[in-house]
Amino acid sequence: MEKPKSEPFYSDAAPPPAVKEFRWSNSGRLPESFDPTRADAPPETDVVRALYEGLTDTDARTLKIVPAIAVDWTASDDNRTWTFKLRGDARWSNGERITAQDFVRSWKRAAALGSNEERVPHSQLLSNIVGVRQATKLEENAIDEQAEIDFPAQKDLNRNSETNKRENAPEDAPSGKSKPEENITKIEPNPKKQVRPETAFGAVAVDDFTLKVSLLKPDKDFPALVAHPLFRPVYAADGKYLETGKLNADIVTSGAFRISKIDAQNGAMTLERSENFWNKNQTRLERVRLVSTENAEKALEAYRAGEIDAVTNAEFAPLALKLLTPFDDFRRTRHAALNFYEFNRQKPPFDDRRVREALTIAVERERLTEDEMDGASIPALGFLPFETGKNLQLSQNVERAKNLLKGAGFASGEDFPVIRLVVNRNSLQQRVARAVAKMWKQNLNVGAEIIVKDQPELEMARQTGDFDLMRRGVVLPTTDEAACMQAIINQQNHFTDAAADKKPAGEISAAEKAAALKNGKSEAAQSSQADAPPSENAGDGARDAVSKQLNEISATTITNSVREILTESEAMSEFPAIPLYFPTSYSLVKPYVKGFEMNALDAPSLKDVRIDNQ
């Protein structure tokens, strides 16, 4: 498809603000919470990043990890023990010093809040830290027997940390003088369980400026994981208040901005530059004004009238997207979410990797995204959407696929069973499934039956293994490879469907997403109902019945007996799933706004934004 000719800016007539103020419509609403543990998606995640500083941060343009409160970090040889050195000049907005103990206390708080999705949407990101499973009161028999705290010799993974420091960063942290954490709660062994309990919470303040973290499994990208908002510390006195969900301008923060004003009645919120932020001299903006809008059309009107400087996470109608595409201030960004088909690797013939690879490389992803999505999504030539210099890429190879099937005993598709492909009740996903099934038939002479289920039924089918392939969608909130592969392959994930389809599907509005999250429902359940007639959807009684059945099913899922996959390269060798496409997100940014970088994580950095008043 020929790229539309570039046009002048959709709106550049209005001059930039006289002051260094950034006016932003983000999802069309104000955040519902300032609590890092509850930050699930924009605008909450963006506001938390502005208000709170973490150990590390993500460069919005490159997605590389840069120092924040931690100036340096090292790892043990097995990447299971990480040590972070904190800067000595990091301060809370009230002037108090930030210490390693603030991180320990905040992470314990997040773990203690449990794995409830409404309270801690990204609680799974904590699960690799030693002791978290006790804090969340999960079953002891789920404990990894190798979960012992050990501190092997350190190796420097940040060999030249000077190159990663922000410009004009203050001196490194002074030597800590406080004693290691003494109040460690020990878990006594349960004589009824033949497992070794974890003895302590894995994050320990060695001194005021040294944090040591012990992991259950190796993670070479752990500094990337702790850049996520969930790991940002909250002020000790604010924890209980944050859990009420009420917005309070008086909370103590640690980031580049603090809350100046909340005008809920008029749908506006103002953030001001924090004078106690360690790197305040590099914060160019004086103020950030968050503006709510009734819908995407109203946001467009305000943007064109010069009332706001950027629009992000708006649910633009397909016609509006076509209208906006040629303009230079319209941006399209690959979103960190994967839509894919998961194999039931316990079920023949899908337990044969040759069969899995054949079905994977028989799919022409480029044609799929062009024909079924009008080019609004990006073909997934791998499992992860991040540009990491990888050279492994999937491509259609029909001849190899035929040879692989022949080697597995199915020459020309003969005697191959009809594939039972289970998808959720969503018009886009049904179109995609029909297109993929057609490719399998044309290229391999393999037939497929498309089975449409409501979300609770789909989840039960996955638990019981009642499928050959199943459509899934996962939003990836971090660049940490192990955490991403855990979400995609090795566990059930509830950030699905609507969030993973995000923009192109247009099946669910931002307001519906927010309501679904607020009500504690998965976005998958919400999306599966979005375009179906009322008679096609299970009623509350049926939904409750299915949920009850799910609860009665053994906790052992189909994925427990297959080899765990921890890296993308392993996934590209084993083919546990068929990657299909990455959705895209859209934004409008005025030409005088500099440094506002949208990226795959939906995580622009307000610390880097400036208004060009010249």
LOLUM-355712 format. One record per residue (C-alpha): x, y negated, z. Coordinates in nm, 4 decimals. Each point is the difference from the previous one (the first is absolute). Last residue first. Layout:
<sites>
((X; Y; Z))
...
</sites>
This chain:
<sites>
((1.1731; -3.0869; 2.0082))
((-0.2566; 0.1431; 0.2402))
((0.1091; 0.3602; -0.0583))
((-0.1816; 0.1818; 0.2793))
((0.2031; 0.2695; 0.1737))
((-0.0549; 0.3654; 0.0822))
((0.2759; 0.2213; 0.1421))
((-0.1241; 0.0281; 0.3580))
((-0.3497; 0.0606; -0.1373))
((0.1194; 0.3419; -0.1143))
((-0.2285; 0.1773; -0.2475))
((-0.1021; 0.3522; 0.1060))
((-0.2453; 0.1741; -0.2333))
((0.2342; 0.3009; 0.0257))
((0.0513; 0.0148; -0.3774))
((0.1069; -0.3626; -0.0130))
((-0.1333; -0.3560; -0.0090))
((0.2755; -0.2566; 0.0312))
((-0.0764; -0.3506; 0.1226))
((0.3463; -0.1551; -0.0265))
((-0.1108; -0.3169; -0.1778))
((-0.3476; -0.1534; -0.0154))
((0.0097; -0.2834; -0.2563))
((-0.1253; 0.2325; -0.2755))
((-0.3219; 0.0812; 0.1890))
((-0.0478; 0.3683; 0.0856))
((-0.2829; 0.2256; -0.1170))
((0.0068; 0.3626; 0.1093))
((-0.0763; 0.3510; -0.1197))
((0.0567; 0.3502; 0.1318))
((0.0701; 0.3104; -0.2054))
((-0.0817; 0.3668; 0.0407))
((0.2685; 0.2704; -0.0281))
((-0.0780; 0.2955; -0.2222))
((-0.0178; 0.3770; -0.0412))
((0.2439; 0.1916; 0.2202))
((-0.0699; 0.3756; -0.0221))
((0.0576; 0.1743; 0.3327))
((0.2244; 0.2545; 0.1735))
((0.2362; -0.0240; -0.2990))
((0.2968; 0.1822; 0.1599))
((0.2826; -0.1806; -0.1797))
((-0.1469; -0.3496; -0.0225))
((-0.1224; 0.0421; 0.3589))
((0.3521; 0.0841; 0.1150))
((0.1287; -0.3111; -0.1790))
((-0.2690; -0.2068; 0.1715))
((0.1264; 0.1044; 0.3403))
((-0.1404; 0.1715; 0.3103))
((-0.1883; 0.3005; -0.1374))
((-0.1057; 0.2607; 0.2550))
((-0.0111; 0.3549; -0.1298))
((-0.3437; 0.1544; -0.0028))
((-0.1783; 0.1624; 0.2924))
((-0.1230; -0.3141; 0.1735))
((-0.1394; -0.1644; -0.3121))
((-0.3175; 0.2066; -0.0053))
((-0.1078; -0.1346; 0.3323))
((0.0343; 0.1451; 0.3503))
((-0.2198; -0.2079; 0.2289))
((-0.2585; 0.2768; -0.0198))
((-0.3410; -0.1125; -0.1223))
((-0.2559; -0.0963; 0.2621))
((0.0616; -0.3728; -0.0391))
((-0.0515; 0.0268; -0.3734))
((-0.3307; 0.1777; 0.0527))
((-0.1136; -0.2832; 0.2260))
((0.1007; -0.2544; -0.2631))
((-0.2025; 0.1918; -0.2592))
((-0.3043; -0.0064; 0.2250))
((0.0453; -0.3692; 0.0734))
((0.0127; -0.0766; -0.3715))
((-0.3101; 0.2084; -0.0627))
((-0.1869; -0.1851; 0.2715))
((0.1253; -0.3400; -0.1153))
((-0.1158; 0.0656; -0.3535))
((0.2157; 0.1535; -0.2684))
((0.0216; -0.2115; -0.3091))
((-0.1547; 0.0927; -0.3324))
((-0.3473; -0.1309; 0.0855))
((0.1374; -0.3468; 0.0721))
((0.1403; -0.0301; -0.3531))
((0.3818; 0.0137; -0.0109))
((0.2194; -0.3000; -0.0725))
((0.1466; -0.0856; 0.3364))
((-0.0717; 0.3193; 0.1880))
((0.3400; 0.1618; -0.0440))
((0.1592; -0.3354; 0.0668))
((-0.1305; -0.0271; 0.3557))
((0.0982; 0.3535; 0.0921))
((0.3447; -0.0577; -0.1410))
((0.0337; -0.3274; 0.1802))
((-0.0176; 0.1997; 0.3192))
((-0.2609; -0.1088; 0.2488))
((0.0816; -0.1664; 0.3330))
((-0.2756; -0.2567; -0.0294))
((0.2509; -0.2809; -0.0345))
((0.1876; 0.1913; -0.2683))
((-0.3147; 0.0560; -0.2047))
((-0.1128; -0.3574; 0.0514))
((0.3342; -0.1318; -0.1212))
((-0.0137; 0.2211; -0.3068))
((-0.3583; -0.1067; -0.0711))
((0.1020; -0.3663; 0.0257))
((0.2929; 0.0579; -0.2337))
((-0.2375; 0.1532; -0.2514))
((-0.0160; 0.3601; -0.1127))
((-0.0076; 0.1718; -0.3379))
((0.2038; -0.2549; -0.1919))
((0.2108; 0.2877; -0.1232))
((0.2887; -0.2102; -0.1159))
((0.0762; -0.1759; 0.3269))
((0.0603; 0.2388; 0.2878))
((-0.0165; 0.3533; -0.1327))
((0.2081; 0.1041; 0.3004))
((-0.2012; -0.2188; 0.2336))
((-0.3298; 0.1206; -0.1392))
((0.1059; 0.3657; -0.0137))
((0.2128; 0.0625; 0.3039))
((0.1479; -0.1311; 0.3219))
((-0.1181; 0.3086; 0.1875))
((0.3008; 0.2203; -0.0493))
((0.0276; 0.3715; 0.0517))
((0.3556; 0.1091; 0.0507))
((0.3077; 0.1281; -0.1786))
((-0.0229; -0.1222; -0.3547))
((-0.0820; -0.3666; -0.0411))
((0.0194; -0.1349; 0.3541))
((0.3056; 0.2051; 0.0928))
((0.1581; -0.1002; -0.3303))
((-0.0471; -0.3664; 0.0876))
((0.1349; 0.0383; 0.3534))
((0.3076; 0.1834; -0.1285))
((0.0642; -0.2607; -0.2702))
((-0.0259; -0.3066; 0.2257))
((-0.1185; -0.2701; -0.2432))
((-0.2989; -0.0710; 0.2236))
((-0.3794; -0.0335; -0.0081))
((-0.0641; 0.2701; -0.2633))
((-0.3696; 0.0211; -0.0893))
((-0.1041; 0.3556; -0.0853))
((-0.2483; 0.1337; -0.2526))
((-0.1134; 0.3573; -0.0385))
((-0.1589; 0.2076; -0.2720))
((-0.0048; 0.3706; 0.0741))
((0.1413; 0.2939; -0.1911))
((-0.0841; 0.3671; 0.0450))
((-0.2663; -0.0508; 0.2640))
((-0.1569; 0.1574; 0.3099))
((0.3144; -0.0151; 0.2134))
((-0.1979; -0.0185; 0.3239))
((0.1317; -0.3391; 0.1120))
((-0.0030; -0.1381; -0.3544))
((-0.3588; 0.1098; -0.0541))
((-0.0941; -0.1606; 0.3320))
((0.1484; -0.3313; -0.1101))
((-0.1905; 0.0188; -0.3283))
((-0.3240; 0.0732; 0.1820))
((0.0516; -0.3063; 0.2205))
((0.0819; -0.2099; -0.3108))
((-0.2941; 0.0938; -0.2187))
((0.0872; 0.2642; -0.2565))
((0.0329; 0.0240; -0.3777))
((0.1295; 0.3255; -0.1488))
((0.1652; -0.0227; -0.3411))
((0.0436; 0.3435; -0.1574))
((0.3217; 0.0369; -0.1984))
((0.1095; 0.1964; -0.3045))
((0.3541; 0.0794; -0.1101))
((0.0806; 0.0125; -0.3716))
((0.3353; -0.1633; 0.0782))
((0.0057; -0.3291; -0.1931))
((-0.3622; -0.0499; -0.1016))
((-0.1540; 0.1593; 0.3087))
((0.2410; -0.1626; 0.2448))
((-0.0449; -0.3389; -0.1695))
((-0.3811; 0.0324; 0.0147))
((0.0169; 0.0790; 0.3719))
((0.2087; -0.3152; 0.0513))
((-0.2599; -0.2153; -0.1789))
((-0.2910; 0.1564; 0.1889))
((0.1790; -0.0567; 0.3305))
((0.0717; -0.3645; -0.0840))
((-0.3663; -0.0620; -0.0831))
((-0.1073; 0.1674; 0.3259))
((0.2507; -0.2079; 0.1933))
((-0.1342; -0.3229; -0.1507))
((-0.3621; 0.0899; 0.0768))
((0.0682; 0.0851; 0.3637))
((-0.1436; 0.2979; 0.1840))
((0.3277; 0.1550; 0.1104))
((0.1896; 0.2527; -0.2088))
((0.0485; 0.3775; 0.0146))
((0.1689; 0.1721; -0.2960))
((-0.0806; 0.3715; -0.0146))
((0.2313; 0.1219; -0.2757))
((-0.1446; 0.2757; -0.2210))
((0.2283; 0.2999; 0.0401))
((0.2875; 0.0560; -0.2447))
((-0.0585; 0.3275; -0.1843))
((0.1474; -0.1412; -0.3225))
((0.1279; -0.3572; 0.0279))
((0.2059; 0.0357; -0.3160))
((0.2246; 0.2437; 0.1901))
((-0.1132; 0.0277; 0.3631))
((0.2545; 0.2250; 0.1688))
((0.2006; -0.2568; 0.1988))
((0.2604; -0.0138; -0.2751))
((-0.2749; -0.0785; -0.2503))
((-0.1258; -0.2801; 0.2226))
((0.3515; -0.1453; 0.0164))
((0.0391; 0.0299; -0.3760))
((-0.3280; -0.1849; -0.0599))
((0.1022; -0.2785; 0.2400))
((0.3387; -0.0307; -0.1700))
((-0.1738; -0.0471; -0.3346))
((-0.2502; -0.2490; 0.1444))
((0.2573; -0.2338; 0.1505))
((-0.1711; -0.3059; 0.1506))
((0.2371; -0.2001; 0.2128))
((0.0926; 0.0027; 0.3652))
((0.2961; -0.2035; 0.1117))
((0.3156; 0.0807; 0.1944))
((0.2552; -0.2782; -0.0466))
((-0.0575; -0.1803; 0.3284))
((0.1314; -0.3549; 0.0303))
((-0.2289; -0.0726; 0.2933))
((-0.2819; -0.1867; -0.1718))
((-0.2866; 0.0870; 0.2336))
((-0.3195; 0.1660; -0.1189))
((0.0656; 0.3411; 0.1567))
((-0.1219; 0.3351; -0.1325))
((0.1503; -0.0195; -0.3467))
((-0.0968; -0.0977; -0.3535))
((-0.3216; -0.1497; 0.1369))
((-0.1593; -0.1866; -0.2918))
((-0.0894; -0.3601; 0.0953))
((-0.3585; -0.1153; 0.0429))
((-0.2132; -0.2685; -0.1682))
((0.0937; 0.1247; -0.3469))
((-0.3655; 0.0189; -0.0991))
((-0.0595; 0.2546; 0.2753))
((-0.1142; 0.3148; -0.1812))
((0.1715; -0.0399; -0.3366))
((0.3137; -0.1900; 0.0999))
((0.0603; 0.1718; 0.3338))
((-0.0547; 0.3496; -0.1392))
((0.1931; -0.0676; -0.3190))
((0.3068; -0.0967; 0.2033))
((-0.0467; 0.2946; 0.2336))
((0.0154; 0.2694; -0.2664))
((-0.0623; 0.3132; 0.2074))
((0.1619; 0.3264; -0.1140))
((0.2982; -0.0762; 0.2243))
((-0.1940; 0.0658; 0.3190))
((-0.1904; 0.3095; -0.1154))
((0.3265; 0.1619; -0.1071))
((0.1802; -0.1027; 0.3196))
((-0.2660; 0.1605; 0.2181))
((-0.0021; 0.3179; -0.2056))
((0.3774; 0.0272; 0.0177))
((-0.0152; -0.0700; 0.3753))
((-0.1995; 0.3204; 0.0522))
((-0.2294; -0.0266; 0.3046))
((-0.2522; -0.1564; -0.2389))
((-0.0684; 0.3417; -0.1561))
((-0.0987; 0.0968; 0.2624))
((-0.1244; -0.1920; 0.3065))
((0.2269; -0.1081; 0.2823))
((0.1310; -0.2993; -0.1920))
((-0.3415; -0.1639; -0.0158))
((0.1228; -0.2769; -0.2282))
((-0.0581; -0.3696; 0.0713))
((-0.1162; -0.2252; -0.2835))
((0.1301; -0.3565; 0.0183))
((-0.0777; -0.3679; 0.0526))
((0.2924; -0.1788; 0.1614))
((0.0010; -0.3305; 0.1836))
((0.2755; -0.2572; 0.0296))
((-0.1583; -0.2505; -0.2406))
((0.1660; -0.1015; -0.3276))
((-0.0351; -0.3755; -0.0350))
((-0.1894; -0.2218; -0.2461))
((0.0443; -0.3747; 0.0250))
((-0.2096; -0.2831; -0.1415))
((0.1866; -0.3326; 0.0035))
((0.1148; 0.0467; -0.3599))
((-0.3504; 0.0445; -0.1404))
((-0.0702; 0.2744; -0.2560))
((-0.1571; 0.2446; 0.2517))
((-0.2516; -0.2395; 0.1567))
((-0.2919; 0.0492; -0.2401))
((0.0459; 0.3769; -0.0156))
((0.0124; 0.0125; 0.3789))
((-0.3136; -0.2148; 0.0239))
((-0.1871; 0.2437; -0.2256))
((0.1057; 0.2947; 0.2160))
((-0.1311; -0.1766; 0.3146))
((0.2648; -0.1248; 0.2412))
((-0.0027; 0.1540; 0.3464))
((0.2406; -0.2421; 0.1677))
((0.3146; 0.1311; 0.1665))
((0.1925; -0.3215; -0.0629))
((-0.0857; -0.3591; -0.0914))
((0.2649; -0.2705; 0.0264))
((0.0274; -0.3785; 0.0250))
((-0.3466; -0.0968; 0.1197))
((-0.2166; -0.3086; -0.0537))
((0.1431; -0.0815; -0.3442))
((-0.3361; 0.0234; -0.1784))
((0.1197; 0.3080; -0.1891))
((0.0830; 0.1776; 0.3242))
((-0.3293; -0.0963; 0.1639))
((-0.1956; 0.1265; -0.3016))
((0.1996; 0.3237; -0.0108))
((-0.0623; 0.0577; 0.3705))
((-0.3714; -0.0580; -0.0561))
((0.0017; 0.2648; -0.2739))
((0.1899; 0.2428; 0.2226))
((-0.2619; -0.0219; 0.2741))
((-0.1180; -0.2157; 0.2899))
((0.3417; -0.1490; 0.0618))
((0.2128; -0.0078; 0.3135))
((0.2945; -0.2384; 0.0239))
((0.3286; 0.0662; 0.1775))
((0.1997; -0.3193; 0.0475))
((0.3752; 0.0419; 0.0353))
((0.1954; -0.2877; 0.1491))
((0.3475; -0.1496; 0.0118))
((0.1380; 0.2195; -0.2752))
((0.3742; 0.0265; -0.0609))
((0.0992; 0.2531; 0.2667))
((0.3802; 0.0188; -0.0280))
((0.0637; -0.2317; 0.2933))
((-0.2429; 0.2051; 0.2090))
((0.2283; 0.3047; 0.0018))
((-0.0260; 0.0961; 0.3685))
((-0.3634; -0.1099; 0.0232))
((-0.0486; -0.2339; 0.2956))
((-0.1301; -0.2977; -0.1992))
((-0.2698; 0.2137; -0.1582))
((-0.1271; -0.1325; -0.3318))
((-0.3731; -0.0529; 0.0099))
((-0.2870; 0.2351; -0.0824))
((-0.3474; -0.1319; -0.0764))
((-0.3207; 0.1995; -0.0247))
((-0.3105; -0.0681; -0.2057))
((-0.3472; 0.1455; -0.0416))
((-0.1961; -0.3129; 0.0845))
((-0.1559; 0.1447; 0.3154))
((0.3078; 0.2097; 0.0725))
((0.2216; -0.3055; 0.0340))
((0.3100; 0.1475; 0.1629))
((0.2828; -0.2471; 0.0550))
((0.3753; -0.0052; 0.0564))
((0.0948; 0.3664; -0.0020))
((0.3766; 0.0497; -0.0070))
((0.2368; 0.0451; -0.2895))
((0.3498; 0.1374; -0.0643))
((-0.0648; 0.2947; 0.2261))
((0.0090; 0.0713; 0.3729))
((-0.3526; -0.0617; 0.1263))
((-0.1712; -0.0908; 0.3273))
((-0.3793; -0.0079; -0.0237))
((-0.1691; -0.3375; 0.0464))
((-0.1839; -0.0147; -0.3331))
((-0.2285; 0.2839; 0.1080))
((-0.1927; 0.2234; -0.2376))
((-0.2010; 0.2666; 0.1812))
((0.0709; 0.3655; -0.0758))
((-0.0218; 0.1001; 0.3652))
((0.3256; 0.1932; -0.0430))
((0.1893; -0.3252; -0.0464))
((-0.0978; -0.1015; 0.3532))
((0.1475; 0.3154; 0.1486))
((0.3319; -0.0469; -0.1769))
((0.0446; -0.3745; 0.0466))
((0.1826; -0.0039; 0.3356))
((0.2872; 0.2131; -0.1284))
((0.0572; -0.1968; -0.3203))
((-0.0431; 0.2165; -0.3075))
((0.2791; 0.1851; -0.1764))
((0.0029; 0.0724; -0.3739))
((-0.0045; 0.3738; -0.0787))
((-0.3534; 0.0099; -0.1451))
((0.0857; -0.2889; -0.2344))
((0.2269; 0.2287; -0.2106))
((0.3692; -0.0940; 0.0030))
((0.0514; 0.2969; 0.2321))
((-0.0433; 0.2395; -0.2942))
((0.2708; -0.1614; -0.2105))
((0.2531; 0.0344; 0.2829))
((-0.1036; 0.3703; 0.0165))
((0.1060; 0.0672; -0.3591))
((0.2409; 0.2898; 0.0611))
((-0.2628; 0.1779; 0.2059))
((0.0990; 0.3258; 0.1669))
((-0.2755; 0.1741; 0.1970))
((-0.1164; -0.0337; 0.3592))
((0.1484; -0.3462; 0.0357))
((0.1969; -0.1701; 0.2772))
((0.0107; -0.3809; 0.0179))
((0.2659; -0.2064; 0.1781))
((-0.0541; -0.3719; 0.0539))
((0.2914; -0.2222; 0.1011))
((-0.0327; -0.3690; 0.0875))
((-0.1346; 0.0014; 0.3538))
((0.1678; 0.3305; 0.0818))
((-0.0442; 0.3639; -0.0995))
((-0.3672; -0.0776; -0.0636))
((-0.1365; 0.3427; -0.0916))
((-0.2353; 0.1100; -0.2788))
((-0.0479; 0.3782; 0.0008))
((-0.2490; 0.0211; 0.2840))
((0.1250; 0.2667; 0.2317))
((0.0330; 0.3713; 0.0630))
((-0.1603; 0.1480; -0.3091))
((-0.1518; 0.3297; 0.0990))
((0.1602; 0.3341; -0.1015))
((-0.2547; 0.2510; -0.1116))
((-0.1433; 0.3227; 0.1409))
((-0.3127; -0.1659; 0.1345))
((-0.1810; 0.1303; 0.3072))
((0.2873; -0.0989; 0.2279))
((-0.0501; -0.3633; -0.1044))
((0.3379; -0.1680; 0.0205))
((0.0119; -0.3241; 0.1987))
((-0.0052; -0.3194; -0.2024))
((0.2405; -0.2661; 0.1236))
((-0.0960; -0.3654; 0.0154))
((0.3056; -0.2190; -0.0455))
((0.0157; -0.2910; 0.2401))
((0.3749; -0.0538; 0.0004))
((0.0620; -0.1790; -0.3279))
((0.3690; -0.0552; -0.0412))
((0.1511; -0.2647; 0.2254))
((0.0152; -0.3645; -0.1011))
((0.3197; -0.1673; -0.1076))
((-0.0280; 0.0116; -0.3767))
((0.2931; -0.1256; -0.2043))
((-0.0980; -0.3104; -0.1838))
((-0.2195; 0.0222; -0.3088))
((0.1529; -0.1060; -0.3270))
((0.0404; -0.3668; -0.0822))
((-0.2690; -0.2034; -0.1617))
((-0.1222; 0.0532; -0.3579))
((0.0814; -0.2940; -0.2279))
((-0.1161; 0.1962; -0.3067))
((-0.1689; 0.3249; 0.0870))
((0.2235; 0.2929; 0.0767))
((0.0302; 0.2819; -0.2533))
((0.3488; -0.0728; -0.1270))
((0.1279; -0.0302; 0.3561))
((-0.1294; 0.3494; 0.0716))
((0.2859; 0.1471; -0.1961))
((0.0106; 0.3594; 0.1082))
((-0.3681; 0.0247; 0.0773))
((-0.0157; 0.3773; 0.0200))
((0.2761; 0.0156; 0.2620))
((0.0480; 0.3465; 0.1374))
((-0.0701; 0.0883; 0.3596))
((0.1170; 0.3114; 0.1782))
((-0.2860; 0.2107; 0.1275))
((-0.2611; -0.1280; 0.2483))
((-0.2424; 0.2726; 0.0836))
((-0.3622; -0.0101; 0.1019))
((-0.1625; 0.3349; -0.0625))
((-0.2905; 0.0501; -0.2366))
((0.1268; 0.3226; -0.1549))
((-0.2999; 0.1954; 0.1164))
((-0.2272; -0.2363; -0.1950))
((-0.3030; -0.0650; 0.2121))
((-0.3370; 0.1039; -0.1432))
((-0.0438; 0.2543; 0.2804))
((-0.0148; -0.2856; 0.2478))
((-0.3348; -0.1166; -0.1381))
((-0.0245; -0.3769; -0.0540))
((-0.0137; -0.2396; 0.2916))
((0.0984; -0.3116; -0.2000))
((0.2868; -0.0696; 0.2383))
((0.1000; 0.3646; -0.0088))
((0.0154; -0.0007; -0.3781))
((0.2000; -0.3210; 0.0060))
((0.2745; 0.1645; 0.2042))
((0.2659; 0.0136; -0.2725))
((-0.0771; -0.2383; -0.2850))
((-0.1165; 0.1747; -0.3186))
((-0.3690; -0.0703; 0.0668))
((0.0232; -0.3779; 0.0094))
((-0.0899; -0.0476; -0.3682))
((-0.3040; 0.2237; 0.0556))
((-0.1518; -0.2776; 0.2144))
((-0.0641; -0.2081; -0.3119))
((-0.3646; -0.0877; 0.0679))
((0.0534; -0.0471; 0.3762))
((-0.3327; -0.0861; 0.1655))
((-0.2321; 0.0857; -0.2902))
((0.2058; 0.2966; -0.1097))
((0.0017; 0.1656; 0.3432))
((0.3485; 0.1478; 0.0395))
((0.0565; -0.1205; 0.3531))
((0.0127; -0.3367; 0.1726))
((0.2814; 0.1495; 0.2073))
((0.2248; 0.0130; -0.3067))
((-0.0499; -0.3697; -0.0716))
((0.0637; -0.0873; 0.3649))
((0.3126; 0.2130; 0.0062))
((0.1184; -0.1837; -0.3114))
((-0.0638; -0.3344; 0.1695))
((0.1827; 0.0930; 0.3217))
((0.3031; 0.1363; -0.1836))
((0.0123; -0.3020; -0.2323))
((-0.0227; -0.2502; 0.2850))
((0.2665; 0.1999; 0.1866))
((0.2449; -0.0739; -0.2791))
((-0.0173; -0.3675; 0.0908))
((-0.1725; -0.3175; -0.1198))
((0.0933; -0.3072; 0.2066))
((-0.2686; -0.2341; 0.1277))
((-0.0540; -0.3301; -0.1816))
((-0.3808; 0.0059; -0.0076))
((0.0074; 0.0943; -0.3706))
((0.1974; 0.3112; 0.0932))
((0.3710; -0.0293; -0.0566))
((0.2756; 0.1698; -0.1994))
((0.3366; -0.1580; 0.0843))
((0.1876; 0.3099; 0.1183))
((-0.0357; 0.2006; -0.3191))
((-0.0870; 0.3662; 0.0455))
((0.2246; 0.2992; -0.0704))
((-0.1993; 0.3005; -0.1210))
((0.1000; 0.3617; 0.0621))
((-0.1567; 0.2857; -0.1957))
((0.0011; 0.3675; 0.0931))
((-0.1396; 0.2613; -0.2380))
((0.2027; -0.0941; -0.3081))
((0.2049; 0.3235; 0.0271))
((0.3342; -0.1792; 0.0223))
((-0.1369; -0.2444; 0.2545))
((-0.1249; -0.3339; -0.1250))
((0.1151; -0.3606; 0.0272))
((-0.1765; -0.3348; 0.0068))
((0.0902; -0.3687; -0.0260))
((-0.1506; -0.3436; 0.0516))
((-0.3276; 0.1210; 0.1495))
((-0.2461; -0.2847; 0.0513))
((-0.0198; -0.0230; -0.3806))
((0.2564; 0.1767; -0.2167))
((-0.0864; 0.0788; -0.3627))
((-0.1578; 0.3054; -0.1627))
((-0.0267; -0.0040; -0.3780))
((-0.3464; -0.0485; -0.1500))
((0.1652; -0.2049; -0.2790))
((-0.2257; -0.3064; -0.0106))
((-0.1670; 0.0088; 0.3411))
((0.3196; 0.0902; 0.1835))
((-0.1304; 0.2333; 0.2670))
((0.0631; -0.0741; 0.3664))
((0.1879; 0.1626; 0.2843))
((-0.0318; 0.0180; 0.3770))
((-0.3341; -0.1752; -0.0264))
((-0.1168; -0.3610; 0.0067))
((-0.3598; -0.0923; 0.0800))
((-0.2277; -0.2830; -0.1122))
((0.0650; -0.0017; -0.3761))
((0.0177; 0.3770; -0.0339))
((-0.3151; 0.0302; 0.2128))
((-0.1791; -0.2457; -0.2301))
((0.0926; 0.2022; -0.3083))
((-0.1069; 0.3307; 0.1569))
((-0.3362; -0.1416; 0.1110))
((-0.0798; -0.1590; -0.3400))
((0.0687; 0.2511; -0.1394))
((-0.0011; 0.3646; 0.1106))
((0.0103; 0.2127; 0.3154))
((0.1152; -0.2273; 0.2781))
((-0.1424; 0.1570; 0.3162))
((0.3328; 0.0770; 0.1688))
((0.1372; -0.3414; -0.0972))
((-0.2861; -0.1707; 0.1911))
((-0.1015; -0.3338; -0.1524))
((-0.3535; 0.1202; -0.0714))
((-0.2935; -0.0642; -0.2332))
((0.2082; -0.1856; -0.2554))
((-0.1749; -0.2754; -0.1964))
((-0.1777; 0.0762; -0.3251))
((0.0231; -0.0260; -0.3780))
((0.2475; 0.2860; -0.0268))
((0.2735; -0.2622; 0.0432))
((-0.0909; -0.3556; -0.1021))
((0.3129; -0.2035; 0.0735))
((0.0823; -0.3667; 0.0448))
((0.3747; -0.0554; 0.0514))
((0.0991; -0.3254; 0.1666))
((0.3274; -0.1885; -0.0351))
((-0.1744; -0.3350; -0.0086))
((-0.0949; -0.2023; -0.3059))
((-0.1923; 0.2967; -0.1363))
((0.0906; 0.0986; -0.3557))
((-0.1643; -0.1919; -0.2833))
((-0.3277; 0.1297; -0.1489))
((0.0170; 0.0703; -0.3724))
((0.1770; 0.3339; 0.0268))
((-0.2909; 0.2421; -0.0195))
((-0.0240; 0.2925; -0.2414))
((0.3598; -0.0721; -0.0950))
((0.0894; -0.0208; -0.3639))
((-0.0593; 0.3056; -0.2191))
((0.1971; 0.3161; -0.0667))
((-0.1120; 0.2018; -0.3016))
((-0.1835; 0.3146; 0.0976))
((0.2162; 0.3158; 0.0032))
((-0.0782; 0.2343; -0.2867))
((-0.1435; 0.3354; 0.1044))
</sites>
